[in-house]
Amino acid sequence: MPHTTPRPGALPAPQEKAAHVRRMFGDIAPKYDLLNHVLSLNVDRLWRRKAVRRLDWRRAPAGTYLDNCSGTLDLAVALASRKGFAGRVVGSDFTYEMLERGVAAGKTGGRPVEPACADALRLPFADAAFDGATVGFGVRNLADLDAGLREMARVLKPGARLVILEFTTPSWQPWRGLYLFYARRILPSIGALISRNRAAYTYLPESVMEFPASRELARRMEAAGFGPVEWDTLSGGIAAIHYGARAA
Ligand SMILES: C[S@@+](CC[C@H](N)C(=O)[O-])C[C@H]1O[C@@H](n2cnc3c(N)ncnc32)[C@H](O)[C@@H]1O
């Protein structure tokens, strides 16, 4: 009889993860932005701005950039809105409803942002097509993190940066205890109230707790072809920005 490791309640089995994640984001797309800002008390906007700064896009201001797992396009728009940015940003995601929501909300209006419906594990872009890439709260959702990192290395030019903004779990007590109480007890209830999808907002903290710690994520980015990888810790360890250039 095959042996399967039990998973925490809201986490799908690895072979079901992609379909589960796509269904979940398709379902919560209409309320995704509102919940992001409510649950983070709007701090997510600040994190996104910091992530864009780490991309160092001024090295190629007229370049072509990828925002992978772009969702409702917030990070793509944050980059395209920078003063002096003269390039274009492809906002790629495999959940059509998320991209559609971002476009319908008028975020792209007049900005050089192009939505693309694509799987991060099989990007429909040529090798070395991009001058830089961002991923905001996306890599944690990939069915195969290492394959996703390698795929991003493939589509980046040598020397181009990858910037990953992702949740982490704080290690410093009592902040850690407070954060875990919020993430496990309060966040799912607010999420359920607004989105009517408790499972999605139970998945969120569980997937964060299961995700590799900052040092381990840096190591895996380096193994995928980036380096050296550094990171900034945000808000006492609730999130982190990892960044590194694709090796030449
Ligand atoms: C938490 S949302 C983040 C959206 C956006 N980047 C942001 O900063 O708000 C995660 C997104 O990753 C997308 N995603 C997850 N796995 C993916 C994959 N294999 N290929 C493309 N998109 C994926 C989901 O559809 C979802 O829109």
Ligand as a Chemical Component Dictionary entry (heavy atoms), coordinates in Angstrom:
data_LIG
# 
_chem_comp.id                   LIG 
_chem_comp.type                 NON-POLYMER 
_chem_comp.pdbx_formal_charge   0 
_chem_comp.three_letter_code    LIG 
# 
loop_
_chem_comp_atom.comp_id 
_chem_comp_atom.atom_id 
_chem_comp_atom.alt_atom_id 
_chem_comp_atom.type_symbol 
_chem_comp_atom.charge 
_chem_comp_atom.model_Cartn_x 
_chem_comp_atom.model_Cartn_y 
_chem_comp_atom.model_Cartn_z 
_chem_comp_atom.pdbx_ordinal 
LIG C1  C1  C 0  -1.014 35.172 -3.316  1  
LIG S1  S1  S 1  -1.273 35.465 -5.014  2  
LIG C2  C2  C 0  -0.129 36.760 -5.334  3  
LIG C3  C3  C 0  -0.566 37.682 -6.417  4  
LIG C4  C4  C 0  0.310  38.911 -6.628  5  
LIG N1  N1  N 0  1.643  38.576 -7.056  6  
LIG C5  C5  C 0  0.369  39.785 -5.411  7  
LIG O1  O1  O 0  1.469  40.220 -5.063  8  
LIG O2  O2  O -1 -0.677 40.076 -4.824  9  
LIG C6  C6  C 0  -0.494 34.062 -5.743  10 
LIG C7  C7  C 0  -0.711 33.975 -7.224  11 
LIG O3  O3  O 0  0.152  32.952 -7.722  12 
LIG C8  C8  C 0  -0.512 32.338 -8.807  13 
LIG N2  N2  N 0  0.114  31.042 -9.075  14 
LIG C9  C9  C 0  0.295  30.005 -8.232  15 
LIG N3  N3  N 0  0.888  28.983 -8.850  16 
LIG C10 C10 C 0  1.107  29.384 -10.130 17 
LIG C11 C11 C 0  1.698  28.768 -11.267 18 
LIG N4  N4  N 0  2.168  27.518 -11.235 19 
LIG N5  N5  N 0  1.758  29.478 -12.400 20 
LIG C12 C12 C 0  1.277  30.740 -12.476 21 
LIG N6  N6  N 0  0.693  31.364 -11.437 22 
LIG C13 C13 C 0  0.619  30.702 -10.274 23 
LIG C14 C14 C 0  -1.947 32.247 -8.346  24 
LIG O4  O4  O 0  -2.834 32.074 -9.411  25 
LIG C15 C15 C 0  -2.124 33.597 -7.634  26 
LIG O5  O5  O 0  -2.662 34.561 -8.476  27 
# 
loop_
_chem_comp_bond.comp_id 
_chem_comp_bond.atom_id_1 
_chem_comp_bond.atom_id_2 
_chem_comp_bond.value_order 
_chem_comp_bond.pdbx_ordinal 
LIG C1  S1  SING 1  
LIG S1  C2  SING 2  
LIG S1  C6  SING 3  
LIG C2  C3  SING 4  
LIG C3  C4  SING 5  
LIG C4  N1  SING 6  
LIG C4  C5  SING 7  
LIG C5  O1  DOUB 8  
LIG C5  O2  SING 9  
LIG C6  C7  SING 10 
LIG C7  O3  SING 11 
LIG C7  C15 SING 12 
LIG O3  C8  SING 13 
LIG C8  N2  SING 14 
LIG C8  C14 SING 15 
LIG N2  C9  SING 16 
LIG N2  C13 SING 17 
LIG C9  N3  DOUB 18 
LIG N3  C10 SING 19 
LIG C10 C11 SING 20 
LIG C10 C13 DOUB 21 
LIG C11 N4  SING 22 
LIG C11 N5  DOUB 23 
LIG N5  C12 SING 24 
LIG C12 N6  DOUB 25 
LIG N6  C13 SING 26 
LIG C14 O4  SING 27 
LIG C14 C15 SING 28 
LIG C15 O5  SING 29 
# 
